[in-house]
Amino acid sequence: MIANADQSSVPKDPPYSLEPLSTDMVTDSQKVACLQVQGDEALKKGDYQEAVHSYSQGLMLDPKNCELLSCRAVAFIQMKQYEDARLDGEALVQIQPEFPQNYYLLSLASGCLGNLQKAFRSMLRC
């Protein structure tokens, strides 16, 4: 028969915590990714205001994130906030001048604002 082990030396609680991770442990890039998913879901639902809010929160953490900027520009266009979309388009072509989509968004916003010459010039860069 096996003798009982001394139970006083066995810890009663596990040495780890079952509490959720602190938000301090989440990196900015993880927060940005989460905010992008939230924005994308809102955009798909047609909740453009919520999409803009999520993308803007992400851009506060990563101001040169072109995915967030382009998605926010699309949401602004859907809301007919063309000047805001134009500003995002301008930022996009400054950050990534090699991406035709950025010029397309700038062209679309500029055209909606009635600046057809700028829209045409931007479209030529596509």
Summary of the structure (lengths in Angstrom):
residues: 126
radius of gyration: 24.2
end to end distance: 82.6
largest distance: 93.7
contacts: 346
relative contact order: 0.10
helix: 70%
strand: 0%
